[in-house]
Amino acid sequence: MPEFALASQIPTNARWIKIHYQIRTLAPDAELVAQLWSGPMPENPVVLRGESGDAFVRLDKPQSLSYQHAPNVELRLKVTAYKVGTEER
């Protein structure tokens, strides 16, 4: 799966990030849905729906965020906040 490298945006000990997203269609019938996760793909990734919004993602793999979406949509992500911590799940 494709990944976003976050090393230039957050420290290595960041465990949670707040993302602002925008999804744009490249085809008239495209569904505005994408998935985000960190580390191995979980059973329940964070699901993004609609043209824009905000989401929180736990970083299981430091400074890395994976994503998946239909080929006929464009996904833009921006880190708006992060939380440093060492807590376990």
C-alpha atoms as one frame of an Amber mdcrd trajectory, in Angstrom:
protein
   0.000   0.000   0.000   1.141   3.558  -0.609   2.553   5.467   2.360   2.925
   9.083   3.388   6.281   9.773   5.048   5.712  12.156   7.952   9.312  12.619
   9.155   9.439  16.252   8.059   6.159  17.065   9.853   6.164  15.217  13.194
   8.718  13.894  15.723   9.575  10.193  15.971   7.754   9.873  19.318   4.406
  11.184  18.025   1.738   8.521  18.616  -1.433  10.231  17.373  -1.996  12.645
  14.508  -4.916  14.792  13.497  -5.322  14.914   9.727  -7.324  17.318   7.598
  -8.283  15.604   4.361  -9.717  16.545   0.982 -11.012  14.007  -1.514 -11.636
  15.046  -5.102 -13.219  12.961  -7.830 -11.488  12.401 -11.145 -14.584  10.710
 -12.585 -18.265  11.683 -12.199 -19.298   8.386 -10.570 -16.388   8.144  -8.086
 -17.191   7.468  -4.438 -15.555   9.905  -2.011 -14.061   7.308   0.345 -10.502
   6.538   1.483  -8.859   4.537   4.291  -5.894   5.431   6.533  -3.789   3.383
   8.957  -0.267   3.083  10.355   1.717  -0.160  10.453   0.081  -3.398   9.258
  -3.404  -2.851   7.827  -5.849  -3.317  10.713  -9.300  -4.875  10.564 -10.839
  -1.433  11.043  -8.809   1.320   9.367  -9.850   4.955   9.709 -12.439   5.600
   6.979 -12.626   9.036   5.366 -15.899   9.979   3.660 -16.974  13.105   1.828
 -15.149  16.007   0.226 -13.267  17.120   3.339 -12.996  16.666   7.075 -10.727
  15.774   9.962  -9.646  12.434  11.408  -7.415  11.082  14.187  -5.011   8.202
  13.471  -2.861   6.246  15.945   0.681   5.801  14.612   1.701   2.177  15.138
   4.633   2.700  12.740   6.478   5.928  13.666   6.214   8.788  11.173   4.352
   6.675   8.622   0.784   6.643   7.371  -0.599   4.204   4.792  -3.662   4.844
   2.652  -5.989   3.256   0.149  -8.572   4.782  -2.189 -10.208   4.170  -5.539
  -8.061   4.977  -8.580 -10.514   7.647  -9.745 -10.161   9.913  -6.694  -7.414
  12.222  -5.462  -6.593  12.319  -1.743  -4.861  15.245  -0.051  -3.775  15.062
   3.573  -2.408  17.675   5.953  -1.210  17.023   9.507  -2.851  19.672  11.692
  -1.793  18.355  15.123   0.021  15.496  16.822   0.334  14.000  20.293   3.606
  12.710  21.698   3.417   9.729  24.010   4.661   6.307  24.948   1.400   4.691
  26.026   0.560   1.205  24.874  -2.754   0.304  23.255
